[in-house]
């Protein structure tokens, strides 16, 4: 089992799974300011760099008022931030679309 983390747009949920520890919740949020979102991502990135076996999942869902394209752009921007800020290989951060909220 690999470490996992989930980020949702209408709701952000960060979790991870580890071979020795099983699956655990990390954090979650819904609508927050850009600064607050950056803080969540920073904490997420720090945990991703602590263990090179960890895989991060940015899972997102949209509300009826959001377009899939705009939400996906935001989530992809978050992935790029993690890759560049923490030098995490892009293949260790995956996007998952969870559908409409």
N, C-alpha and C positions, 0 to 999 in steps of 0.2 A: 504494500500500500504506500502511496506517496502523499506528501503534505499537500493539502488543498486549501484554497481560500476562495470565497465567493463574494463578488461585488454586484449589487443590484442597483439599478438606477432609481426606480420608484422606491426601492428599498435596497440598501446595501447590507449584505450579510457576508462577513468574512469568517470562514472556518478552515480548519486544516485537519488532515489525517496524517498520522505518523506510524510507521511500522511497529514501534514499541508502545506507542501511547494511544492508538486508535484515533477516532475522529473527535474533534473538539471545536466549540464555537470560538471565534476570535472577536468579531465586532460586527455591528450593523448600523445602518442609518438610512433615513429617507432624505427628504429635501433639507439641505444644509447650505451654508455659504461656501464660496470657493475656498476660503481659508480653512474652514472646518473640514471640507473634503480633502484638502491637501494634508491635513494632520492625520486623517484616517489612512490615507495612502502612505504617508511616511511611516506610520506604525506597521502597516502591512509590509512595506518594503524592508524594514529592519528585520522583521521576522523571516522574510524570504531569504535574506542574505545570511542569516544565522545557520541555515542548514541547506547545503547545496542539493539535497534530495527533495527539497520542498518544491511543489508545483503550485502556482497561484492561479486560481480561477476567478475571472471577473465575470460573474454571471449577472445579467441585467434583465429587467422586465420594464415594459413601458405602460404608461397610463393611456387612457383613451384620448387624452389631449396632446400626447407627444407622438412624433413620428419615429418610426424605427430608425430611419437614416440619421436623424439628429442625435438620438440616444446612442446609437452605435458609434458615431463620431466622437462623442464625449467619452465613451468607454475606451475607444482606441487611443484617445489622447491620454487617458489615465495610464494605459499600458505603456505608451511611449515615455511618459514621465517616470514610471518605475524602472524601465529599461535604462534610461539615460541617467537618472539621479542615483540609482543604486547599482548600476552596471550588472543588472540581472539579464541573463540571456533571454531573448524574446521567446524562445521555445518553452521556457519555464512559466510563462504567463499566458493563459488561454482564455478566450472569450466564450461565454455561453449565453445564448438567448433563451430566456425562460417564458417568453410569450407576454400576453397583455395582462395587466393587473386587474 
